[in-house]
Amino acid sequence: MEDKLQLIRKIAPDLTEEMIKRYRVLKTVRLLQPCGRRMVVLALGMTERTVRSEIERFSVQKLVQVSKTGMVVTEEGLEVLEGLDTVFSIMTGLSVLEEKLALLLGVKRVLIAQGDADVSERSRKEMGQLAMRHLLEKTNEKSCIAITGGSSMEDLVLAAPEMSKPMAKMVVPARGSIGRRMELQADTLAVQLAEKLQAEYRLLHLPDNLSETALEEMKKQPEIFETIQEMDRANILLLGVGNALDMAEKRRLDEEIMANLVKQDAIAEACGYYFNRSGEVLYRTRSIAIDFDQISKMDEVIVVAGGEKKAESILAVSKSIPSGIFITDEGAAMKMLRVLEA
């Protein structure tokens, strides 16, 4: 199919560019809905006149519904988007980029959203949808899913549909809670995902950096002990990646540890583990979390992180997860390629 699409592009480049433009407008409405035209204009950098013209066309075709609360994509519009996803991935060159990056990283698969999550809400939401679509392909009523916290995981959970039948057996946090924003903590996201997937859930209710004595005592609590057992049974991991020093500050690590991380050139953090550029673990926080040694035994590890600023962090973590599915965006992907090919 790819060869045929390239031939079409050669014989009618203006037509394929027009198709790509319309697809991007429709997909952006889907990602930001309910939204106004202005949001789409800002997300795509197109003129208001162009977006208005396309929306009017989609409205006539009943692909988009326009109301006082904003625009939304209709069921027919969703069918069009889903049916054309693969085609437009090839036409825009993303499929080639995905295959090339997966090969260079040495991972199972890479999926790339358009844009750069550092500056685009649209890109963040598309990463969430890509990750959720892949999760729904891999999970079943016997699956035990572990999820970390953070904004990438929040976008994934927001993208989850309300299922009418159980799509997993259990959802658990992959680590204790950090930060002050409850909506981004692993416990909170585990509950929300479980409710959408019609699954059971268990919680941790534990902060980072407890004393060793306190941590051992907490592990003995029946509710915590039961959650740890379920974490050990997890066969699917949803994992976010952060910048090492940013995450160390959020977790309020002491000054000596911070200084050592800086000295050792820590670049990435995932699930309480801190990595250097070579992918070596420099430090692990004192908390209850999924053990990285356990990852190789899991059926599926879905890593979600994007934005050019996180490119080197993603590279570092990828060395520990060769069997992972990496969901990222063009901003991070292009930066990773530049680093890998330098």
ABEGO torsion letter per residue (X at the ends): XAAAAAAAAAABAAAAAAAAAAAAAAAAAAAAOBBBAAAAAAAAGBBAAAAAAAAAAAAAAGABBBBAAEBBBBAAAAAAAAAAAAAAAAAAGAAAAAAAAAAAAGBABBBBBBEBAAABAAAAAAAAAAAAAAAAAABBAABBBBBBBEAAAAAAAAABBBBABBABABBBBABBBBEABAAABAAAAAAAAAAAAGBBBBBAGBBBGBBAAAAAAAAABAAAAAAAAAAAABABBBBBBBBAAAAAAAAGBBAAAAAAAAAAGBABBBGGBBBBAAGBBABBBBBBBBBAAAAAABABBBBBBBEAAAAAAAAAAAAABAABBBBBBAAAAAAAAAAAAX
